[in-house]
Amino acid sequence: MRQMVSNSWRKYVSPCWRPSVESRAENCSNRGGNPSGRVDGLWWYKDIAQHINGEFSMAVIQANKVLEDQCQVESGPMSSLEAGPRGTFVGIYDGHAGPEASQFINNHLFKNIKRYTLESQEMSTDVIKSAYLATEDQFLSMVKKQWEIKPHIASVGSCCLVGIVCNGMIYTANAGDSRVVLARLEKSGKEVKAVQLSDEHNASFESVREELRSLHPEDPKIVVLKHKVWRVKGLIQVSRSIGDAYLKKAEFNKPPLLAKFRIPDPIEKPILLAEPSIHVQKLQHEDQFLIYASDGLWEHLSNQEAVDIVHHSPRNGVAKRLVKAALQEAAKKREVRYSDLERIDREVRRHFHDDITVIVLFLDSHLISRSSFQGPILSIKGGG
């Protein structure tokens, strides 16, 4: 996959994450009833809140029997002394075959980001890559420990999209098919242009299929067209993820794992990768906001449609407004009214749409330029 990384940006960067003061953090869980976010039926949302560089809005809608999406926003001084650099971390974790992997990432990835940043004394692509791979190793270790009593956990995985805004830079890392789109103000000053910052690792893209074939030249069935959908080994649509141990280690491709997940060919090397594609770019004055969302949103809205909705809407509740726009499109495709879709409960809803998670991160240039800004430490997690 293409990369947009060079060494030229390193001079702008200093450490962005050090141990935070946990006692001041604001935490939120989807079903926990914490006032940080609001639960309303299948919805969890935080209409508006402040991060170190502006405001943000979050929303999650459940479609599966068990919510498989997880998300988080971490922002503020990332030093135990509160004197170091400040930044904002966004994570979108779109689970599949169960919620365990996305929940695990929600609890471990950011901690690994902080640990590697502290060790290297800078934010870098190496820090992000190391944090992903460490989280993967930790999850696979848990799978091994629970293999005999919970073999299903070997078939659980999650896409993993991370965004970091720190020291005037935007870092984007992705493993899977979630997506982040940047809204950049046009020269006219009236309209905004959608700029996709993330690569997607879905077998529906020819480039992804070619990558898989080049990595597995000995396997003519590495990607298979099944029911008009391209799938890796006929099982899964994404080529990168955290988890999915059954497609990475031979020791999990056997009973007691259910037969529907097992593949007949021996696994000599991982079929899926956990390593993310990473992009780094300098924040520009024209950059207005970022939309981070799981694939459930992008199934129904184009990049530009999503950007236009945010641009022409009040900030308060805009993430929920985006999700509703996607739900309206989903209802239209199935020729039902949106009001009818609202009455359909979880699990049955999956026939209409997936779990959808959206985080809109507004970038206020006057706050970004104020290095002395003393906003509150913020830690919000949305998910099951």
N, C-alpha and C positions, 0 to 999 in steps of 0.2 A: 504493500500500500504506500501511497505517496506520503512523504514527510515534509514538514515545513519548519525544520529545526536547524539552527546554525549556532556557532559559538559567539556571534556578535552581540547577542542579547545578554550575555552573562554579566557584563559590566553594570547592568541596571539592577541586578538581582542580589539581594542579601537574604539571610534566613527569614522565612515567613512563618514557620511553625516551631514553637517550643512549648514545653508543658504549660497548659493553661490553668487558670484558677477555677477548678471544677465547681467549687462551692458557689460561684457567682453565675454559673451557666444556667440557661433556661432550656429545659428538656421537654420533649413532647413525643408521645406515642399515639398512634392512630386510635387505638381502642382504650387508651388509658384515661381519657376524660380530663387531661391536663389543660388548663386554660390557655396554654400557648397555642393550641389549635382547637378547632371545633369539630365535633363529630355530629353528623346528621344523616342517619340511615346508612347508606353505602358510601357516603362522602366523609372525607376528612379534609379540612382546609384551614389555611391561615391567610386571611384576606390581605393584610398588609403588615409589614414590620420593617425595621431598619437594620441594614447591615453596614459594615464599615465604609462602604463606597456608595451608599444610596439606600434604596428601598427594595423589597422583594415581596412576591406573592406566591403562595403554594396551594396546590389542590390535588387530591387523589380521589378517584372513583373506583370502586370495586366491581369486578364483573365475574371473577372466578369464585368457586365455592369457598376457597381460602385466598385472601389477598396475597398476591405474589410480588407486587411492587413494593419497594421501600425507597425512602429518600431522606436526605438530610441537608441542612445548611449550618455551617460553622463559620463564625465571623467574630473579629475583634482582635485585641492585642494577643499575639500568640507567643507570649513569653511569661514565665512565672514571675518576672519582675515588672511586667507590664511596660517595659521600656523598649522592647524590640519592634520589628516591623509588624504591620497589621495586614490582614488579608481576609478573603472570603472564599470558602470551600463549598462547592455544590456537588452532591452525589445523587445520581439516579440509578437504581438497581432493579432491573426488570427480570424477575425470577421466572423460571419455567420448570414444570413437573413438580412444583412444590415451592414453599416459601423459605425453606431452610437456608439456602445459599444467599439469597438477598438479605435476609435477616442477619446472617453472619457477617456479610460485607458491611452492613450498616453499623455493626458493633466493632469492627476491627480495622477497616481500611484507613480511616482518618487517623487512628492512633499510629498506624504504620507510617503514614505520611509525616506526622510530627516527629516520629523516632528517626527516620532517615534524614529529614531536614536538619535536625539537631546534630546528628553525626557528621554530616557533610558541611554544615554551616552555610548552606545555600539551597534555594529552591532550584531544581533542575529536572530535566527529563529523566536522568538516572534515578533521582529520588522517587519520582512517580512510578517508573517502571519497577524499581525495587519494592515499593509498597504494594503494587499489584501482585507481584510474584510471591511476596511474603504472605499476603492474604490467601492466595491460592494454596500455598504450601500448608498454611494453618488449617484451611478448610479440608484439604485432602487428608491431613493427619487426623482430623476429627472423623472423617468418613471411615478411615481404617480402624479407629478405636470402636466405632459403633457398627461396623460391618456385620457382625454376627446377629445383633439384635435389631438393627434398623438398616437392612440392605437397600431399602428404597432411597436412602440418602445418597447413594452412589449415582443415581440417575438425575439428581437435582442440580441445577446450575442457575447462573444469572448473568445477564448482560451487565456491563458496568461502565457508566459514563461519569466522568469527573471533570469539573471545571474549577479553576483556581484563578482568582484575580488578586494580584499581589505586586506591589512596587511598580505599578504602571504596566504590567504585563498580563496577558490572558493566556493561561495554559489550558489545553483541552486534551483529555485522554479518553479513549473509547475502546472497549472490547465488546462487540455485539452490534445491535442495530438500534440502540437509542440514538438521539440526535440533539445537537445544540446549534441554534441559529442566532447569529448576531444581526441586530438591526442597526444599519448605518445611515445617518442622515444624508440625503442627496444634496447637491450643490444648491438646489432651489430653496432648501431649508424647509420645505413643506412635506415632502414624502420621504419614506425610509426604504432602503433596499435590504433584502434578506441575503445574508452571506452565511452559508453553511460552514461551520468550523470543524466538524467531525467527519472522519471516515466511518463507513458502515460495513459490517462484516456479515452480510446476509447472502446466501447462495443464489438469491434472485439476480444478483449482479454478476455479469460475465467476468469482470475482473477478479471477483472473489473465487469463482469457480476455477479460473485459470491459476490463481495462487494455490488453491488446494491441489490441483493436478500437478503443479510444479513441485510441491512439497511431497507428494505421494505418487510419483511416476509409475510405481509398480502396481498401483491399485486402479483398475479401470472403472471401478464402481465407487470411487471416493465421493462423487456427487451423482445423484440419481433424480430424474424427473418422476415424481410420484404424485398422482392425482393433480397434475398440472402445476405442481409446486416443486422447485428445486430443493433437495435436502441433502445434507451431508450424511453419507451412508444410508440414505433413505429414512433418517430418523429426525434430524434437527436442522433448522434453517440457518442458524448462525455458525460461523467458523471460528469464532473466538468467544470465550466466556471464562468466568471463574466457576469452578465446580465441574459437573458432568464427568465425574471420575471414571465412569464406565467407558468413556471414549478417550481416556488418557492413560489408563494403566490396566494392563492385562489382568491383574489380580482382582479387578472388580467386574470383569466381563465374563462372569460365570455365576452359577447358582451360589447363594440364594437370591440373586437379582432376578427379577421377573423376566421371563423369556422374551417379552416384547422389546426389552431394552438391549438384549444381548445380540452381538453380531457374530456371524460364523467365522470370519477371518481373524487370525491371531493379531493382537495389537503389539507391534514391535516398537512403535514410537507414538507419541500423542497425536490423535487425529485432530483435536481442537487445540488452539493456543490460548493462553491466558495473557500473553503480552499485549499491551494496548498499542494502538497507533496514537502518536502524540504530536500535537501542533503547538507552537509557541509564537505569539505575535505581540507587538507593542500596542497598548491601548491608545486609540486615537480620540481626539476631541469629538469627532463626528459619531463615535460609537454610543448608541443610546441605551440599548438593553440587550440581554441575552435570554433566549428561551431554551431551557433544558427540558426535554420530555422523553418519556418512554415511547416505544414504537406504536403503542395504542393510539397516541395522538396523531402521529404522522401517517397512519393508515387512512385518515379521513381529511386531513388538512395539508395543503402545500406549505412550503416555507414562507412564501410571500403572503398567503392568506393569513397565516398565524401572526406574522409581523404586523400586517395591516390591522388586524383585530386589536392587538395590544396598543398600537400607535394611536388608534382612534377611540380608545376606551379610557375611562378613569383608571388610575392605578389600583385603587381599592377593589379587591375581588377579581382582578383581571385574570389570574390563573384559572379560577373557577369558570370564568366567562369563556376562556379558551376550551376547556374541557366540554362545556355545554355545546359549543359550536361543533366540536367533533361528534358529540352524541347526536346532535340534530342531523348531521350528515350520515351517521350510521343508521339512524331511523329511516331516513329518506331512501337509502340504498336497499333496505329491507321492506320498503313500502308500508311502513307503519308510522303513526303519529308520534311525535316526541313525548306527548302526554301519556301515550300507551307504553312507551319504552320505560318511562319513569316508574311505572307500576310493576315492571318485571324484576324479580328478585335475582340475587347472585346465583351463579352457576348457569341458570337458563340464560342470563344476560350474555354469557360468553358466546352465544350464537350470534349476537349482534355486534359486540365489541369486546376488546381486551380490557384488563385493568389499565387505567390511564393515570400517569403522574406528570404534573407540570410544575416547574419552578421558573418564574420570570424574575430575572435579576436586573434591576435598573442601575445604570451607571451614571452617577451625578458627578460631573467633572469638578465642581467646587469642593465636594467632599474628598474626592480622590487626591486633589492637590493640597489638602490640609493634612499634613503629616502629623500635626499635633492633636487631631481629632480623638476624643476620648469617649467613644461610644461604648455601650455595654458589651460584655462578652455574651455571645449568642450561640446556643446549641439547640437546634430544633430537629427532631426526627419524626418523619411521617411514615407510617407503615403498620402492618398488623402486629 
